[in-house]
Amino acid sequence: MIDEESGRTKKTLHAVGEDLAPLSVAELETRITILRGEITRLEGAIAGKRKTAAAADALFRGGAKGESDASS
């Protein structure tokens, strides 16, 4: 992964499928904490996208209903 600001390669904190044998318990716990935080961030992004999609759906469906009712 490349940091866009500095152009340097970022070190990945965890790679899926990586060998965990050389890591200490503390390192594994740190990774779990980081990954839980990332899961929370991803869930927030999903919720935001669903909210935006629902608002757009309501706007366009509501607008279409209003237009058809006005022409009747």
C-alpha positions in Angstrom: 0.0 0.0 0.0 1.3 3.5 -0.9 0.8 6.6 1.2 -0.5 9.2 -1.3 0.9 12.1 0.7 4.5 10.9 1.0 4.6 8.5 -1.8 6.2 5.9 0.5 5.0 2.4 1.0 3.0 1.9 4.1 3.7 -1.2 6.3 0.7 -3.4 6.5 -0.2 -4.2 10.1 -1.9 -7.4 9.2 -2.3 -9.5 6.1 -5.1 -12.1 5.9 -3.6 -15.6 5.9 -0.2 -14.4 7.3 1.7 -16.9 9.5 0.9 -16.0 13.1 3.4 -18.4 14.7 6.2 -15.8 15.1 3.9 -13.3 16.8 3.6 -12.9 20.6 0.3 -12.9 22.5 0.6 -9.2 22.9 1.1 -8.7 19.2 -1.9 -10.9 18.4 -4.0 -8.9 20.9 -2.9 -5.7 19.3 -3.9 -6.9 15.9 -7.3 -8.0 17.2 -7.9 -4.5 18.6 -6.9 -2.9 15.3 -9.1 -5.3 13.3 -12.1 -4.7 15.6 -11.6 -1.0 15.1 -11.5 -1.5 11.3 -14.7 -3.6 11.5 -16.4 -0.8 13.3 -15.3 1.7 10.7 -16.5 -0.6 7.9 -19.8 -1.1 9.5 -20.2 2.7 9.8 -19.4 3.1 6.2 -22.0 0.4 5.3 -24.6 2.2 7.5 -23.9 5.5 5.9 -24.2 4.1 2.4 -27.4 2.3 3.2 -28.8 5.6 4.7 -27.8 7.5 1.5 -29.3 4.8 -0.7 -32.6 4.8 1.3 -32.8 8.6 1.2 -32.2 8.6 -2.6 -34.7 5.8 -3.0 -37.3 7.7 -1.0 -36.7 10.9 -2.9 -37.0 9.3 -6.4 -39.9 7.0 -5.5 -41.6 9.8 -3.7 -41.0 12.2 -6.6 -42.4 9.6 -9.1 -45.5 9.1 -7.0 -46.1 12.8 -6.7 -45.8 13.3 -10.4 -48.2 10.5 -11.3 -50.7 11.7 -8.7 -50.6 15.3 -10.1 -51.4 14.2 -13.7 -54.5 12.2 -12.6 
